């Protein structure tokens, strides 16, 4: 039970760190705001509409990419903990 709690806690922490590192805070003049590594699961872009000449924004959130990102982090942390236990012996 203790190892499972450690694994889940470390996975959530690493997932937050990786998402924070991959964050790009874009403004209307320098690109979109994006989050996610290796798959971008959140994108918020702002720009001027050619048809109406008004500012418009577009938000995209992909649940599948977020789940894949989290699964990759959980697997990486799991194998790193197993490697650590193996090397410690």
C-alpha positions in Angstrom: 0.0 0.0 0.0 2.8 2.4 0.8 4.6 1.8 -2.5 1.3 2.4 -4.4 0.7 5.7 -2.5 4.3 6.7 -3.2 3.9 5.8 -6.9 0.7 7.8 -7.3 1.9 10.8 -5.4 5.2 11.0 -7.4 3.2 10.5 -10.6 0.9 13.4 -9.9 3.8 15.6 -8.9 5.8 14.7 -12.0 2.8 15.2 -14.2 2.3 18.7 -12.8 5.9 19.6 -13.3 6.0 18.3 -16.9 2.8 20.2 -17.7 4.2 23.4 -16.0 7.4 23.1 -17.9 5.6 22.6 -21.2 3.3 25.6 -20.7 3.6 28.4 -23.2 1.6 31.5 -22.3 0.8 33.0 -25.6 -0.8 36.4 -26.2 -2.7 37.6 -29.2 0.5 38.7 -31.0 2.9 35.9 -30.2 1.0 32.6 -30.5 -1.3 30.3 -28.7 -1.3 29.3 -25.0 -0.5 25.6 -25.0 -0.1 22.9 -22.4 1.0 19.2 -22.6 4.0 17.1 -23.3 4.5 15.1 -25.5 0.9 15.7 -26.8 -0.6 19.2 -26.6 -3.9 18.7 -24.8 -4.9 22.4 -24.3 -4.6 25.2 -26.8 -6.1 28.7 -26.5 -5.5 31.0 -29.5 -6.7 34.5 -30.1 -6.8 36.4 -33.4 -8.7 38.7 -35.6 -11.5 37.2 -37.7 -11.1 37.9 -41.4 -14.9 37.9 -42.0 -16.0 40.2 -39.1 -12.7 42.1 -38.3 -13.3 41.4 -34.7 -11.1 39.7 -32.1 -12.1 36.1 -31.6 -10.7 33.3 -29.5 -10.6 29.5 -29.9 -10.1 27.0 -27.1 -9.3 23.3 -27.8 -9.1 20.7 -25.0 -8.4 17.1 -25.9 -9.2 14.6 -23.1 -7.5 11.7 -24.9 -4.2 13.5 -25.2 -4.3 14.5 -21.5 -5.0 10.9 -20.5 -2.2 9.6 -22.7 0.2 12.2 -21.2 -0.7 11.1 -17.7 -0.4 7.4 -18.6 3.1 8.0 -20.0 4.1 9.8 -16.8 2.6 7.1 -14.6 4.5 4.4 -16.6 7.8 6.3 -16.5 7.5 6.9 -12.7 6.6 3.2 -12.2 9.6 2.0 -14.1 12.0 4.6 -12.5 10.8 3.4 -9.0 11.4 -0.2 -10.0 14.8 0.7 -11.3 15.6 2.5 -8.1 14.6 -0.5 -5.9 16.6 -2.8 -8.1 19.8 -0.7 -8.0 19.4 -0.1 -4.2 19.6 -3.9 -3.5 
